[in-house]
Amino acid sequence: MFGVIVNTLGVVIGSIVGLLLKRGIPERISSAMMKALGLCTVYIGISGALSGQNTLVLILSMTVGTAIGEGLDLDYHLNHAANAVEQRFHKPEAGKVSIAEGFVTASIIFCIGAMTIVGSLQAGLTGNLEMLMTKSVLDTVSAVIFASSMGIGVLLAGVFVLLFQGGIVLLAQFVAPVFTDFVIAEMTCAGSVAILALGLNLSGITHFKIINFLPAVFLPILLCPLFTMLGIA
């Protein structure tokens, strides 16, 4: 768990630095930074989406996963909880990024991708922390940038990093057979499509309910073995 703790602390420290920097950034510059961040997020999404190996897995994951997310209305529940926190501590300002937006954006950026899954599996199975340590440095720098533009929601994403990566590390010996290269590639692909949607939202182009896409990220765990068994992988 040491690597996960270091990664979490990196996100927390980076977020705190970003929040301190945010106070001295004029609104005009902050707005421009948000648009630039959106474009970079679009690039990250496109790059990751190209890692997919089977388009049908992506299509099924996104359609079925989004249907599940919409059916459970995950976006509403998360925003309802986040709004309660915002109203408790301060009144949300018009045009500002909400806690929920910052939390979801940072959580997906920090936790979706092969580096997260493979690094956590390596840490849990062999004690090799090299990949998680590298990721920790990247996440620390990213947290500074995201928090300076998106606020405290990025700091709270550290909790998700701890739970998600920590869960993989602790259960590594059980989940390793499930996380084949095929599954990791398709989870990364589906997650990257969600990241692409995030980037479009940050750029002000769309208003996707990103949290409702999240079940799609985990459906490849079920679909990939099924496709392999049917010989259509």
Secondary structure, 3 states (H helix, E strand, C coil): CHHHHHHHHHHHHHHHHHHHHHCCCCHHHHHHHHHHHHHHHHHHHHHHHCCCCCHHHHHHHHHHHHHHHHHHCHHHHHHHHHHHHHHHHCCCCCCCCCHHHHHHHHHHHHHCCHHHHHHHHHHHHCCCCHHHHHHHHHHHHHHHHHHHHHCCHHHHHHHHHHHHHHHHHHCHHHHCCCCCHHHHHHHHHHHHHHHHHHHHHHCCCCCCCHHHHHHHHHCHHHHHHHHHHHCCC
